[in-house]
Structure formats: C-alpha cells, structure tokens
Amino acid sequence: MANIKSAKKRILVIETKTLRNKTIKTKIKTLIKKVETAVADGDKTAAEERLATAISEISKAASKGIYHKNNAARKVSRLTKLVNAM
C-alpha cells in the first residue's frame, strides 16, 4: 500500500476510472451481442437499428480512450459486415 498522499490519491482515481471503463466496455459487449442475436434471428430492421446504436457507443468509447481507434474500427467493421451479409 502506498504511503505518499499523491500515490494514495492516484489509487483512488484509477479505481474510479477503471470502474467507468468496465461499465462502458460491458455495455458495448451487450450491444454487440444484441446485434449478433438479431442477425441470427434474421431480423434485418432490428439488426440495423441495433447496429447504429452499437456504432455510436463504440465511437464514443474510442473518443474517450477506452478503446484504441483501430480496435473500435475493427469492431464496427465486423458488425457492419455481419449485418450487410444478411
């Protein structure tokens, strides 16, 4: 455990940021699964709507630095390719 005041503060700040990042990543994983289930069910309109929300959330996460821009682009590309293949 840290003894220096600034190190203690950094630990607290990192915990809050980690929690925020985890919630956003979990939300994105859920959105991706919703798109995949819509594609599996064969519902193109629902898949396209869910794709739009997923892309929006992924780009927000990338702009905040939660995902690297290439990682975000890869996720968007794979989802879009999946929906367009219907």
DSSP file (Angstrom, degrees, kcal/mol; ACC not computed):
  #  RESIDUE AA STRUCTURE BP1 BP2  ACC     N-H-->O    O-->H-N    N-H-->O    O-->H-N    TCO  KAPPA ALPHA  PHI   PSI    X-CA   Y-CA   Z-CA
    1    1 A M              0   0    0      0, 0.0     2,-0.1     0, 0.0     7,-0.1   0.000 360.0 360.0 360.0 145.2    0.0    0.0    0.0
    2    2 A A        -     0   0    0      1,-0.1     3,-0.0     5,-0.1     0, 0.0  -0.377 360.0-170.1 -73.4 147.9    1.2    3.5   -0.8
    3    3 A N        +     0   0    0     -2,-0.1     2,-0.2     5,-0.0    -1,-0.1   0.655  61.9  88.5-105.5 -25.8    2.4    5.8    1.9
    4    4 A I  S  > S-     0   0    0      1,-0.1     4,-2.1     2,-0.0     5,-0.2  -0.549  76.4-132.6 -82.3 140.1    2.6    9.0   -0.1
    5    5 A K  H  > S+     0   0    0     -2,-0.2     4,-2.1     1,-0.2     5,-0.2   0.888 105.7  49.6 -59.1 -43.5   -0.5   11.2   -0.3
    6    6 A S  H  > S+     0   0    0      1,-0.2     4,-2.2     2,-0.2    -1,-0.2   0.858 109.7  52.1 -66.9 -34.2   -0.4   11.7   -4.0
    7    7 A A  H  > S+     0   0    0      2,-0.2     4,-1.9     1,-0.2    -1,-0.2   0.882 108.4  51.1 -68.5 -37.3    0.1    7.9   -4.6
    8    8 A K  H  X S+     0   0    0     -4,-2.1     4,-1.8     2,-0.2    -2,-0.2   0.906 110.5  49.4 -63.8 -41.2   -3.0    7.2   -2.4
    9    9 A K  H  X S+     0   0    0     -4,-2.1     4,-2.5     1,-0.2    -2,-0.2   0.908 108.0  53.4 -64.6 -41.5   -5.0    9.7   -4.5
   10   10 A R  H  X S+     0   0    0     -4,-2.2     4,-2.8     1,-0.2    -1,-0.2   0.888 105.9  54.1 -60.8 -39.1   -3.8    8.1   -7.7
   11   11 A I  H  X S+     0   0    0     -4,-1.9     4,-1.9     1,-0.2    -1,-0.2   0.920 110.4  46.3 -61.5 -43.7   -5.0    4.8   -6.5
   12   12 A L  H  X S+     0   0    0     -4,-1.8     4,-1.9     2,-0.2    -2,-0.2   0.909 113.4  48.5 -64.8 -42.8   -8.5    6.2   -5.8
   13   13 A V  H  X S+     0   0    0     -4,-2.5     4,-2.4     1,-0.2    -2,-0.2   0.906 110.5  51.1 -65.0 -41.9   -8.6    8.0   -9.2
   14   14 A I  H  X S+     0   0    0     -4,-2.8     4,-2.7     1,-0.2    -1,-0.2   0.883 107.5  54.1 -63.9 -38.3   -7.5    4.8  -11.0
   15   15 A E  H  X S+     0   0    0     -4,-1.9     4,-2.1    -5,-0.2    -1,-0.2   0.913 110.2  46.0 -62.6 -42.1  -10.3    2.8   -9.3
   16   16 A T  H  X S+     0   0    0     -4,-1.9     4,-2.2     2,-0.2    -2,-0.2   0.911 114.4  47.5 -68.4 -40.5  -13.0    5.2  -10.4
   17   17 A K  H  X S+     0   0    0     -4,-2.4     4,-2.7     2,-0.2    -2,-0.2   0.896 110.8  52.1 -66.5 -39.0  -11.6    5.3  -14.0
   18   18 A T  H  X S+     0   0    0     -4,-2.7     4,-2.5     1,-0.2    -1,-0.2   0.905 109.3  49.8 -62.5 -41.9  -11.4    1.5  -14.0
   19   19 A L  H  X S+     0   0    0     -4,-2.1     4,-2.2     2,-0.2    -1,-0.2   0.914 111.6  48.2 -63.3 -43.3  -15.0    1.2  -12.9
   20   20 A R  H  X S+     0   0    0     -4,-2.2     4,-2.1     1,-0.2    -2,-0.2   0.929 112.5  48.6 -62.2 -45.3  -16.1    3.6  -15.6
   21   21 A N  H  X S+     0   0    0     -4,-2.7     4,-2.6     1,-0.2     5,-0.2   0.900 110.3  51.6 -62.6 -41.1  -14.2    1.8  -18.3
   22   22 A K  H  X S+     0   0    0     -4,-2.5     4,-2.5     1,-0.2    -1,-0.2   0.913 109.5  49.2 -63.1 -42.5  -15.6   -1.6  -17.2
   23   23 A T  H  X S+     0   0    0     -4,-2.2     4,-2.2     1,-0.2    -1,-0.2   0.913 113.3  46.4 -65.0 -40.7  -19.2   -0.4  -17.3
   24   24 A I  H  X S+     0   0    0     -4,-2.1     4,-2.2     2,-0.2    -2,-0.2   0.919 113.2  48.7 -68.5 -42.1  -18.7    1.1  -20.8
   25   25 A K  H  X S+     0   0    0     -4,-2.6     4,-2.3     1,-0.2    -2,-0.2   0.897 111.8  49.8 -63.6 -39.7  -16.9   -2.0  -22.1
   26   26 A T  H  X S+     0   0    0     -4,-2.5     4,-2.2    -5,-0.2    -1,-0.2   0.904 109.6  51.5 -64.6 -41.2  -19.7   -4.2  -20.7
   27   27 A K  H  X S+     0   0    0     -4,-2.2     4,-2.3     1,-0.2    -2,-0.2   0.908 110.5  48.6 -61.4 -42.3  -22.3   -2.1  -22.3
   28   28 A I  H  X S+     0   0    0     -4,-2.2     4,-2.4     2,-0.2    -2,-0.2   0.899 108.8  52.6 -66.8 -40.8  -20.6   -2.3  -25.7
   29   29 A K  H  X S+     0   0    0     -4,-2.3     4,-2.2     1,-0.2    -1,-0.2   0.905 109.8  49.8 -60.7 -40.2  -20.3   -6.1  -25.4
   30   30 A T  H  X S+     0   0    0     -4,-2.2     4,-2.1     2,-0.2    -2,-0.2   0.916 110.1  50.0 -63.9 -43.5  -24.0   -6.3  -24.7
   31   31 A L  H  X S+     0   0    0     -4,-2.3     4,-2.0     1,-0.2    -2,-0.2   0.892 109.8  51.1 -62.7 -39.2  -24.8   -4.1  -27.7
   32   32 A I  H  X S+     0   0    0     -4,-2.4     4,-2.4     1,-0.2    -1,-0.2   0.914 109.4  50.4 -63.7 -42.7  -22.6   -6.3  -29.9
   33   33 A K  H  X S+     0   0    0     -4,-2.2     4,-2.4     1,-0.2    -1,-0.2   0.872 107.8  53.9 -63.6 -36.3  -24.4   -9.4  -28.6
   34   34 A K  H  X S+     0   0    0     -4,-2.1     4,-2.0     2,-0.2    -1,-0.2   0.898 109.1  47.9 -65.2 -39.6  -27.8   -7.8  -29.4
   35   35 A V  H  X S+     0   0    0     -4,-2.0     4,-2.1     2,-0.2    -2,-0.2   0.931 112.2  49.6 -64.3 -44.7  -26.7   -7.1  -33.0
   36   36 A E  H  X S+     0   0    0     -4,-2.4     4,-2.3     1,-0.2    -2,-0.2   0.880 110.8  49.0 -64.4 -38.3  -25.5  -10.7  -33.4
   37   37 A T  H  X S+     0   0    0     -4,-2.4     4,-2.2     2,-0.2    -1,-0.2   0.884 109.5  52.3 -69.6 -36.5  -28.7  -12.2  -32.0
   38   38 A A  H  X>S+     0   0    0     -4,-2.0     5,-2.0     2,-0.2     4,-0.8   0.895 111.3  47.3 -64.1 -38.6  -30.8  -10.0  -34.3
   39   39 A V  H  <5S+     0   0    0     -4,-2.1     3,-0.5     2,-0.2    -2,-0.2   0.905 111.0  51.3 -67.3 -41.1  -28.7  -11.3  -37.3
   40   40 A A  H  <5S+     0   0    0     -4,-2.3    -2,-0.2     1,-0.2    -1,-0.2   0.859 110.0  49.6 -64.6 -34.7  -29.1  -14.9  -36.1
   41   41 A D  H  <5S-     0   0    0     -4,-2.2    -1,-0.2    -5,-0.1    -2,-0.2   0.675 112.4-122.8 -77.0 -16.7  -32.8  -14.4  -35.9
   42   42 A G  T  <5 +     0   0    0     -4,-0.8     2,-1.1    -3,-0.5    -3,-0.2   0.666  62.4 143.6  84.5  17.7  -32.9  -12.9  -39.4
   43   43 A D     >< -     0   0    0     -5,-2.0     4,-2.1    -6,-0.2    -1,-0.2  -0.759  23.7-179.8 -93.8  95.8  -34.5   -9.6  -38.4
   44   44 A K  H  > S+     0   0    0     -2,-1.1     4,-2.4     1,-0.2     5,-0.2   0.890  76.5  50.9 -67.7 -40.9  -32.7   -7.1  -40.6
   45   45 A T  H  > S+     0   0    0      1,-0.2     4,-2.1     2,-0.2    -1,-0.2   0.923 113.2  45.3 -65.1 -42.8  -34.5   -4.0  -39.4
   46   46 A A  H  > S+     0   0    0      1,-0.2     4,-2.7     2,-0.2     5,-0.2   0.897 112.3  52.7 -65.6 -39.2  -33.8   -4.7  -35.8
   47   47 A A  H  X S+     0   0    0     -4,-2.1     4,-2.1    -9,-0.2    -2,-0.2   0.903 109.7  48.3 -62.6 -41.3  -30.2   -5.6  -36.7
   48   48 A E  H  X S+     0   0    0     -4,-2.4     4,-1.9     2,-0.2    -1,-0.2   0.894 112.3  48.5 -68.0 -39.2  -29.7   -2.3  -38.5
   49   49 A E  H  X S+     0   0    0     -4,-2.1     4,-1.7     2,-0.2    -2,-0.2   0.935 114.6  45.0 -64.9 -45.4  -31.2   -0.3  -35.6
   50   50 A R  H  X S+     0   0    0     -4,-2.7     4,-2.4     1,-0.2    -2,-0.2   0.838 109.3  57.2 -68.1 -31.8  -29.0   -2.1  -33.0
   51   51 A L  H  X S+     0   0    0     -4,-2.1     4,-2.8    -5,-0.2    -1,-0.2   0.910 104.6  52.0 -63.3 -41.9  -26.0   -1.7  -35.3
   52   52 A A  H  X S+     0   0    0     -4,-1.9     4,-2.0     1,-0.2    -2,-0.2   0.915 112.0  44.9 -62.6 -43.3  -26.5    2.1  -35.3
   53   53 A T  H  X S+     0   0    0     -4,-1.7     4,-2.3     2,-0.2    -1,-0.2   0.896 113.4  50.9 -68.2 -38.3  -26.6    2.3  -31.5
   54   54 A A  H  X S+     0   0    0     -4,-2.4     4,-2.6     2,-0.2    -2,-0.2   0.920 109.9  49.1 -64.7 -43.1  -23.6    0.0  -31.2
   55   55 A I  H  X S+     0   0    0     -4,-2.8     4,-2.4     1,-0.2     5,-0.2   0.907 110.5  51.9 -62.3 -41.2  -21.5    2.0  -33.6
   56   56 A S  H  X S+     0   0    0     -4,-2.0     4,-2.0    -5,-0.2    -2,-0.2   0.934 112.6  43.9 -60.5 -47.6  -22.4    5.2  -31.7
   57   57 A E  H  X S+     0   0    0     -4,-2.3     4,-2.3     1,-0.2    -2,-0.2   0.884 112.5  52.3 -67.8 -38.5  -21.3    3.7  -28.4
   58   58 A I  H  X S+     0   0    0     -4,-2.6     4,-2.1     1,-0.2    -1,-0.2   0.915 110.3  48.1 -64.3 -42.2  -18.2    2.2  -29.8
   59   59 A S  H  X S+     0   0    0     -4,-2.4     4,-2.2     2,-0.2    -1,-0.2   0.878 110.2  52.0 -68.1 -35.1  -17.1    5.5  -31.3
   60   60 A K  H  X S+     0   0    0     -4,-2.0     4,-1.6     2,-0.2    -1,-0.2   0.927 110.4  48.6 -62.6 -43.7  -17.8    7.4  -28.1
   61   61 A A  H  X>S+     0   0    0     -4,-2.3     5,-2.5     1,-0.2     6,-1.0   0.879 111.1  50.4 -64.2 -37.8  -15.7    4.9  -26.2
   62   62 A A  H ><5S+     0   0    0     -4,-2.1     3,-0.8     1,-0.2    -1,-0.2   0.888 108.8  51.3 -67.9 -38.1  -12.9    5.3  -28.8
   63   63 A S  H 3<5S+     0   0    0     -4,-2.2    -1,-0.2     1,-0.2    -2,-0.2   0.812 109.6  50.8 -70.2 -27.7  -13.0    9.1  -28.5
   64   64 A K  H 3<5S-     0   0    0     -4,-1.6    -1,-0.2    -5,-0.2    -2,-0.2   0.541 118.2-112.7 -84.6  -6.8  -12.7    8.8  -24.7
   65   65 A G  T <<5S+     0   0    0     -3,-0.8    -3,-0.2    -4,-0.5    -2,-0.1   0.605  85.3 119.2  88.4  11.6   -9.7    6.5  -25.0
   66   66 A I  S   <S+     0   0    0     -5,-2.5     2,-0.4    -6,-0.2    -4,-0.2   0.889  82.3  29.2 -76.4 -39.7  -11.4    3.4  -23.6
   67   67 A Y  S    S-     0   0    0     -6,-1.0    -2,-0.3    -9,-0.2    -1,-0.2  -0.924  92.5-112.3-114.7 145.9  -10.8    1.6  -26.9
   68   68 A H     >  -     0   0    0     -2,-0.4     4,-2.5     1,-0.1     5,-0.2  -0.469  33.4-115.0 -68.5 149.5   -7.9    2.2  -29.3
   69   69 A K  H  > S+     0   0    0      1,-0.2     4,-2.3     2,-0.2     5,-0.1   0.852 116.0  49.3 -60.5 -35.5   -9.2    3.7  -32.5
   70   70 A N  H  > S+     0   0    0      2,-0.2     4,-2.3     1,-0.2    -1,-0.2   0.878 109.9  51.4 -70.6 -36.3   -8.1    0.7  -34.6
   71   71 A N  H  > S+     0   0    0      2,-0.2     4,-2.2     1,-0.2    -2,-0.2   0.926 112.2  46.5 -63.1 -44.9   -9.8   -1.7  -32.1
   72   72 A A  H  X S+     0   0    0     -4,-2.5     4,-2.5     1,-0.2     5,-0.2   0.911 111.7  51.0 -63.9 -42.9  -13.0    0.4  -32.4
   73   73 A A  H  X S+     0   0    0     -4,-2.3     4,-2.5    -5,-0.2    -1,-0.2   0.886 109.5  51.1 -63.3 -38.5  -12.8    0.4  -36.2
   74   74 A R  H  X S+     0   0    0     -4,-2.3     4,-2.4     2,-0.2    -1,-0.2   0.914 110.3  48.5 -64.9 -43.5  -12.3   -3.3  -36.3
   75   75 A K  H  X S+     0   0    0     -4,-2.2     4,-2.2     2,-0.2    -2,-0.2   0.932 113.9  46.3 -62.4 -45.7  -15.4   -3.9  -34.1
   76   76 A V  H  X S+     0   0    0     -4,-2.5     4,-2.7     1,-0.2     5,-0.2   0.914 112.5  50.9 -62.6 -43.5  -17.5   -1.5  -36.2
   77   77 A S  H  X S+     0   0    0     -4,-2.5     4,-2.5    -5,-0.2    -2,-0.2   0.916 110.8  47.4 -62.5 -44.7  -16.3   -3.1  -39.4
   78   78 A R  H  X S+     0   0    0     -4,-2.4     4,-2.0     2,-0.2    -1,-0.2   0.905 113.9  47.0 -66.0 -41.4  -17.0   -6.7  -38.3
   79   79 A L  H  X S+     0   0    0     -4,-2.2     4,-2.4    -5,-0.2     5,-0.2   0.929 113.3  48.2 -65.7 -44.1  -20.5   -5.8  -37.1
   80   80 A T  H  X S+     0   0    0     -4,-2.7     4,-2.8     1,-0.2    -2,-0.2   0.911 111.3  50.3 -62.6 -42.4  -21.3   -3.9  -40.3
   81   81 A K  H  X S+     0   0    0     -4,-2.5     4,-1.3    -5,-0.2    -1,-0.2   0.886 110.1  51.6 -62.4 -39.3  -20.1   -6.7  -42.4
   82   82 A L  H  < S+     0   0    0     -4,-2.0    -2,-0.2     2,-0.2    -1,-0.2   0.916 113.2  43.3 -63.3 -44.9  -22.2   -9.1  -40.4
   83   83 A V  H >< S+     0   0    0     -4,-2.4     3,-1.4     1,-0.2    -2,-0.2   0.898 112.5  52.2 -70.3 -40.4  -25.4   -7.1  -40.9
   84   84 A N  H 3< S+     0   0    0     -4,-2.8    -1,-0.2     1,-0.3    -2,-0.2   0.754 100.2  63.9 -68.3 -22.5  -24.7   -6.4  -44.6
   85   85 A A  T 3<        0   0    0     -4,-1.3    -1,-0.3     1,-0.2    -2,-0.2   0.550 360.0 360.0 -78.1  -5.7  -24.3  -10.1  -45.3
   86   86 A M    <         0   0    0     -3,-1.4    -1,-0.2    -4,-0.2    -2,-0.1   0.505 360.0 360.0 -67.9 360.0  -27.9  -10.7  -44.3
